[in-house]
Amino acid sequence: QTLRALFQYKPQNIDELMINTGDFIYVDPSQQSDVCEGWVIGTSHRTGCRGFLPENYTERASESDTWVKHREYVLATTPRFLTQTKNEPNEKLNGEVPSSTMSRSLINILPLQKTLLRGVLVMRHGERVDQVFGKSWLQQCLTADGKYYRADLNFPPTLPKRKDSIEHFEYDPPLSCCGVFQSRLIGEALLDQEVTVNYIYSSPALRCIQTAQHVLQGLQLDHKVKIRVEPGLFEWTKWEASKVIPSFMTVTELADASYKIDTSYRGYFSLSSLMPSESYEEYVSRSSAVIKQIITACSSKGVILIVGHGSSLTSLTRPLIGLPDRDSSNFAQVVRKIPSLGMCFCEEMKEENKWQMANPPVKTLTHGANAAFNWRNGIVED
């Protein structure tokens, strides 16, 4: 059976399982006979860890939510990104010829044009440390005198210097080491596809800044293109657990920490204009305004890369292609399924101010979880 976590649970004992809201947990009914009432023992799909968890923190997952796409093969002699244009006959979508009854929204998901005018690539940030180690990740990495140390190889070796307290990283977490690798790999894949990135915008969140930096390094553009930090790209503030806007590193601090920041850029939205616990209407209005400002400012041909959050993929692209805002009731459900470095792509059409969805220039990145390992367990101890 597969359960879905309704709430976050932080272990109280060493044999209990850490779960975050939305996690899937695999439970074998045949192994529950010796478990205390109200508890189950299961394995987290996200981390691969196994342990006890309270049953009333979960619900039975619907079958469709647990489907997993394991692998995809594309049989072509040259990259589709470079060779096929939208005017070719018998154009295929994921290997199938679109029927005449296919909806307009699906027909418009086309391969990228060979002669691209402008493109907008919206990308979620890479894996963040609290995604792996939970909201209390920072406490795991502090010595008795408050100094940071690397408690696991997936924690960053160091944290960038900031003038205020190190504790602010708890609400503005960095990428994990796997997140750094993911981001650079995406940049290298974009380079392989000869994608020309002319502009790059980032949310002020540290995880987004770091993702942008490592994508640029993979593209070998980190000495040519600078990151424009745009506060208006921050995620829906209602989702901030602290109920306040996080204290972000300043542009000066980011530049001093060797991030390739455009210090001359002035955002369309100021940090002070971000409202805690904003309504859904306020969030989508902010997103619509900022994407229009970015498109207006970036007039040259090529790709505009935007590094934001899971919510950015829908809130930035739908107004661009002329679709109405997604209903707030299913917005969170859609966003929850967007993985680290999930991306979508819009390309400009020949008609002025017209955009359409297209296949992203690179494939998605899929990988499995790697659970924490203590060599004593099962090796030298019974």
N, C-alpha and C positions, 0 to 999 in steps of 0.2 A: 504494500500500500504506500501511497505517496501523500504526505501531509504538507500543508502550506502554513508557514508561521504567520499568525495574526499580530503578534507583538514581539518586541525584542526581549530576549531573556539572557541575563548575565549569570554565568555559573556561580554557585555558592560553594560547590565542592569540586574536587579535581576530576570526578567521574561524570560531571554534568556537561551538557553540550551548549556552546554559545550559538545562539540563533539571532538573526536580524529579521525584521518584518519583511515578508515576501519570500523568505528562504523556503526551499523544498527539502523535506526530510523523508528519507526512505525508511520504512518500518516493516520488519518481518513479523507477522502475527504469531508465528510459531516460537518466537524468542521472548514473548512477553509474559510467560507464565510466572516467573519469579520476580516480576517488577511490582513495586508498591502501587496501590490503587491511586489513580490520578496521574500516574507517570507512564511514560513509554521510553523505550530505548531505540534510538534511530541513528542514521548516518546522514550528515548534511551533504546535499548535492554541491553546495558552493565550496566547502572547505575539505570535504572528504573525511572529516572528523566524526567520531562515533561517541555517543554518550546518552545520559538520561536527560529528559526534558519534560516539563509539565504539559500534560495532554490538552488542558484547557487553553493553552497558548496557541493551539493549532486548529485547523479544520481540514477535512478531507479535500484534497486537490481534485479539480475536474480533470478528466483524462486529457483534454486538448492542451491544458497548461503544462503538461509534463512531456509533451512530444519534444524530441531533440533531433536537430539536423546534424548528422555526424560528419558528412563529407559531401563535397560537390566537385564534379569533374567538368571541365570545359575542354572539348576536343577541337582544337584549332591550331593551325600552323603558325599564325602570327597573332599578337594581341588584338582582340576585338576593339579595344580602345583606340588603336591606331589605324585600323583598316576599314571598319564598316561605318557607313554614314546612314543617316536616317532616310535617305531617298532610295536605298537599295530595295529591290523587289523581295517579296517573301520574308520580310523582316521578322526576326524571331525574338521572343521574350522568354529568357530562361529555357531556350531550346525548343519552344513551341511557336508555331505560326499563329498570330493573333486572329481570332475569328471576327467577323463583322459585327457580332453582338457584344464584343468586349466593351466595357464601359470606357468612356473618354479618358477617365483618370488613369486607367491602366495602359491605354494606347499611348499616352503621353510619357510613359516611363521608357524612354528610348535610349539606345546606345549613344555615347558621347559623340558629338559631331567631330569630324576630322579637322574642319576649319572652325574652331571655336571662337565665338565672339567674346563673351564673358561667361564665367561660371562661378557659382557659389558652392563651396564645399563646407558643409556644416558637420562638425565632428564633436562627439562627446570626449571628455578627458579620459586618460588611461586609468588603470587600477589605482585606487587611493588606499592608503594604509589602513584606514578604519573600515574599509570594505572587507579586509582580510582579518584584522585583529580586533575589530569592534571599536565602539566609541571611547573606550578607556585605553586606547593604544598608547597614549603618551605616558600614562602611569607605569606601563610596562618598561619604559625606556628611560626612566629617571633614577639617578642615584640618590642616596640619602641627602646629599647637599644640593639636589636639584639640577644636576648636570645630565645632559643627554648621552646615552650610549646605545649601541646597536644590539638589541636583545634577540634578534633573529635576522638572518641574512636577507629577508625580504623587507626589512626596515631600511630606510636610507642611511648611508654611512654617516652623514652629518646633516644638520638642519641649517638653512641659511640664517645669517645674523639679522636680527631685527631689534629695534630700540626698545620696544615694549616687552612684556613678559613672554617667555617661551611657552607659557600655558595657552597663549592665543592660537597656537598651532592645533590645539584640540578641536577648535571650530573652523579652522582653515587648514585642513590636513594636506600634507604633501603626497606625491606619488609614492607607491612602493617601488622597489627595484624592478619588479616585473612590469610595473606601469611605465617605467623609464624605457625598458627594453621594447615593450609594445609600441610606444610612441616612435622610437627610432626606426623600428621595423616598418611602420606605416610610411614614414618619410622615405625610406629606401625603396619601398614599393612604388610610391609616387614618382620617385626619380627614375625607376626602371620604365615607367610608362610615359616618361618625358612630359610630365605635367609641369606647366609653368605657373608657379605661384608668385603673383605680383604683390599681393597684400596679405597680411595676416592680422586678425583681430582676436583678442582673447578676453574672456571674463576675468575680473580681478582676482578670482580664487587662485591660490597658489598651485593647485593641481592642474588648472587650465594653463597657467603661465608655463609650468614645467613641460606639459604636453606639447605646447606650441614650440618651445625651445628645442625639444628633442626631435620633433617632426622636421623642423628646419635643419637640424644637424644631419638627419637622414637624407634630406633633400640637397645637402651641401650648399645651403643658402643662408646659414647662420651669420655669415659676414656680409651679406648683401641685403637681406630683408629684415626689418626690425618689427618687433611685436607692438601693436597698438593696443594698450590696455583700455577696454571699454566697460565701465561699470554697468551700463545698460544691458550687458549680456549675462549678468548674474542670474541664477535660477530664481524660480518663484520663491519669494522670501517666506511664504507661509510654511514651507517645508523645513525652515531652519529650526532645529530642535531647541536652540537657546532662546528663540523668540526675539532675538535682536540681530542686527546686521553684524556679521563677523568683523573683527578688526583685521583688515588686510594689510600686507606689507605695502609700503609706499613705492611709487615709481623709482624714487632715488634709492631706496633700500634694495629693490629688485636689480637695478643697474649695478649697484655696488657689489651685489652677489653674483655678477657676471652673466645675468640674463640679458639677452639682446633686446632691450626695451627702447622704443621710440619715445625719448623723454620730452620731445617737443609736441607730442600729440595731446590734444585736449578732448576728452570724451564728450559725447553728446549728452550723456547723463552724468551727473556728479554722484560721488558716493553718498553725499548727504541727502540726495534726492531719493535714494532707495528707502522705501517704507517697510518697516517690519510687518509681517503677517498681512501683506497686501492681498486684495481680493483677486480672484482669477481674472476678472475683467481688467483690472489694473495691470496685471502681469502681461496679458496678451496685447494690451494697448502699448505697453512699453516695448515689447518685443517687435511689434509691427513698426513702431516709430524708428527704432534703432536700425532695423534692416533696411528701411527706406533711406535713412541717412547714409548708411555705409555704401549702398548701391550708387547713390548720387555722387559721393566723394571719390569713388573708384571708377574712373572712366576708361582706363586703358584695357586692352584685350588681355585675357589670361584668367587665372583662377584667383578668387578671393577666398582665403581659408579662414573660417571662423571656428575657434575652439571654445566650446561652451559646455553645457550640461545635457543630460538626457532630454530634458524638457525643451532644449534649444532646437532640436531637430524638427519638431512639429510647429513650435511657436514662431520660428523664423521663416520656414519654407512655405507654410500654407498662405500667409498674406502675400508672399512674393509671387506665387503662381495663381493667385486670385481665388483661393478656396476660403470658405468661411472658417471661423475659429472652431476647433473641435469642442464638442460639448464637455463641460467641466466634469460631468459624472464619470466619463470613461477616460479622461485625460491622464489621470494617475496610472490607470491600468496599462495604457499604451506606453507611457514613459518607463514604467517599471521593467518592461521587457527589452529595453534598449541596453545593450552590453557596453562595456568599456570600449571606447574608440569606435562605437557604432557611428555610421555616417550616412548622409544623404546628399544628393547633388542636384542643383538646378542650373540650367543653361539658358542663356539669352537667345531668343528667337530673332529672326530678321526684322519682324515688326517691332517698332519702338516700344519700349517698356513692357514687353511681353516675355515671360519666362515659362519654362516647362521643366518637369522632373526628368532626370536621365539616370542611367545606371552610374554609380560611382566608378571612378577610374581604377580602383583597386578592390580586391575581394575583402571579405571580412576576416577577422582573426579569431579563430576558435581554439581554445585550449582547455585542458582539464585542471582540476584542483590538485594541489599537492599538500597533504596534511602534515602537521608538525610531527616530528619523530624523536622519541627518546630511546636511545640505543639500549638503555638498561632493561626496558620492558620487553620481555620475551627472549632477551639475549643472555643476560647474566642473572636475571631475577625470574622466579617462577610466578 
